[in-house]
Amino acid sequence: MTDTVNHLVNLDDYETRARELLDPAAYDYIAGGADAEVSLGLPRRALDAIRLRPRVMTDITTCDLSTTVLGHPVPAPILVAPSGDHGIAHPAGELATARGAADTGTVMVVSSGSTYPLEDIAAAAAGPRWMHLPLLRDRDLAVELLRRAERSGYSAICLTVDHKVMAKRERNIRNRWSTPPSPNFPAAAVPRAEWDVTGAAIRKRFDGLLDRSATWPYVSWLAERTSLPVVAKGVLAGADAALAVASGAAAVIVSDHGGRQLDTAVPPIEALPEVVAAVGDRAEVYVDGGFRRGTDVLKALALGARAVLIGRPVLWGLAVDGAAGVSAVLLMLRDELETAMAMCGAAGVAGVTKELVR
Ligand SMILES: Cc1cc2nc3c(=O)[nH]c(=O)nc-3n(C[C@H](O)[C@H](O)[C@H](O)COP(=O)(O)O)c2cc1C
């Protein structure tokens, strides 16, 4: 494996290699988006259109990428986004992802739609981890998951607010793909005979699980039931970010769910300044969607994000080389960020200001 891995020089190379290794339907499930998949291409174009205005002749002898997220020190502002079903990328699934992320010292947001139980993932590595929670219709189930997360050392709850309905993901329909049920939702499991024959089973399963009637008091309800900070993931409007914070969210994630929900939604990097302005210093703001280069991360920081999260590249790293692949992807992006910051004259993340972008 090492020879191949040595030829992977950027995050896109990891995708190319993962595609060669994965079952085509599994690749499509990870890579794909909703409807016409317009949103898959938007972050790349939006990020590329932002121009950097470097400062030169500053002292960049050391370039300090470290920061904190909700009080956790992290060596770089790059976190692992929640994504379900890591077992389709690698047999060790989230256990390997957790090890890979922990080896780099960063936060992993564990999807509650994981292949392995939350407790096993917690036991696999000592790194900081947050738990993702969907907008569950069954509030008892939500509280049960909350307690399980608290007991096993998760330190924040990431409530995904942009997923009330299952999008039309055409690649999955064509491939007759349906995700295997997660052990975290045993009651909601689709019988095995159904999940690989029709995409309808997964839609039905999610429609039964998710609460279409949920409004912002859902966030307050959750925040009142835990001492852990609540992060609202999936806002694209400043007004929603303000409502999330007013409802008790300690942080928001500007996200379009990686183009997997509402196609043609505004790309997160474009929505970021509006959210940052709406939230001010009342909460932390993170962003995800299409971050593949150190310069991309730099642009997000310059526009006011405290950190970015990456989704698919982590799964590509996992598919290519297990835990080592996850670490390699995270460290590669970190390394690129360090170089980009140095070339912009920023010796630390505090020096990455909006004057650096045009
Ligand atoms: C295979 C896959 C599964 C995902 N599952 C979840 C999930 O369970 N909960 C969630 O909030 N977001 C989920 N996401 C979205 C990611 O958290 C993140 O928003 C997105 O992947 C970021 O874009 P990127 O892949 O371009 O980095 C998933 C993404 C992928 C690719």
The ligand as an SDF file (V2000), in Angstrom:
LIG
                    3D

 31 33  0  0  0  0  0  0  0  0999 V2000
  -21.3000    9.5050    2.9500 C   0  0  0  0  0  0  0  0  0  0  0  0
  -21.7250   10.7270    3.7040 C   0  0  0  0  0  0  0  0  0  0  0  0
  -22.5530   10.5910    4.7980 C   0  0  0  0  0  0  0  0  0  0  0  0
  -22.9430   11.7210    5.5250 C   0  0  0  0  0  0  0  0  0  0  0  0
  -23.6930   11.5490    6.6530 N   0  0  0  0  0  0  0  0  0  0  0  0
  -24.0230   12.6410    7.3970 C   0  0  0  0  0  0  0  0  0  0  0  0
  -24.7100   12.4900    8.6270 C   0  0  0  0  0  0  0  0  0  0  0  0
  -24.9980   11.3740    9.0700 O   0  0  0  0  0  0  0  0  0  0  0  0
  -25.0480   13.6190    9.3100 N   0  0  0  0  0  0  0  0  0  0  0  0
  -24.7010   14.8740    8.8570 C   0  0  0  0  0  0  0  0  0  0  0  0
  -25.0140   15.8740    9.5020 O   0  0  0  0  0  0  0  0  0  0  0  0
  -24.0080   15.0320    7.7170 N   0  0  0  0  0  0  0  0  0  0  0  0
  -23.6610   13.9580    6.9880 C   0  0  0  0  0  0  0  0  0  0  0  0
  -22.9310   14.1420    5.8410 N   0  0  0  0  0  0  0  0  0  0  0  0
  -22.5060   15.5020    5.4450 C   0  0  0  0  0  0  0  0  0  0  0  0
  -21.1480   15.8650    6.0550 C   0  0  0  0  0  0  0  0  0  0  0  0
  -21.2290   16.0190    7.4540 O   0  0  0  0  0  0  0  0  0  0  0  0
  -20.6170   17.1890    5.5010 C   0  0  0  0  0  0  0  0  0  0  0  0
  -21.5830   18.1990    5.6860 O   0  0  0  0  0  0  0  0  0  0  0  0
  -20.2140   17.1370    4.0360 C   0  0  0  0  0  0  0  0  0  0  0  0
  -19.7040   15.8750    3.6810 O   0  0  0  0  0  0  0  0  0  0  0  0
  -19.1420   18.2030    3.8030 C   0  0  0  0  0  0  0  0  0  0  0  0
  -18.7780   18.2520    2.4910 O   0  0  0  0  0  0  0  0  0  0  0  0
  -17.4610   17.5340    1.8830 P   0  0  0  0  0  0  0  0  0  0  0  0
  -17.7850   16.0840    1.7820 O   0  0  0  0  0  0  0  0  0  0  0  0
  -17.3350   18.2000    0.5460 O   0  0  0  0  0  0  0  0  0  0  0  0
  -16.2930   17.8220    2.7810 O   0  0  0  0  0  0  0  0  0  0  0  0
  -22.5180   13.0180    5.1130 C   0  0  0  0  0  0  0  0  0  0  0  0
  -21.6730   13.1330    4.0110 C   0  0  0  0  0  0  0  0  0  0  0  0
  -21.2720   12.0210    3.3080 C   0  0  0  0  0  0  0  0  0  0  0  0
  -20.3430   12.1890    2.1480 C   0  0  0  0  0  0  0  0  0  0  0  0
  1  2  1  0
  2  3  1  0
  2 30  2  0
  3  4  2  0
  4  5  1  0
  4 28  1  0
  5  6  2  0
  6  7  1  0
  6 13  1  0
  7  8  2  0
  7  9  1  0
  9 10  1  0
 10 11  2  0
 10 12  1  0
 12 13  2  0
 13 14  1  0
 14 15  1  0
 14 28  1  0
 15 16  1  0
 16 17  1  0
 16 18  1  0
 18 19  1  0
 18 20  1  0
 20 21  1  0
 20 22  1  0
 22 23  1  0
 23 24  1  0
 24 25  2  0
 24 26  1  0
 24 27  1  0
 28 29  2  0
 29 30  1  0
 30 31  1  0
M  END
$$$$
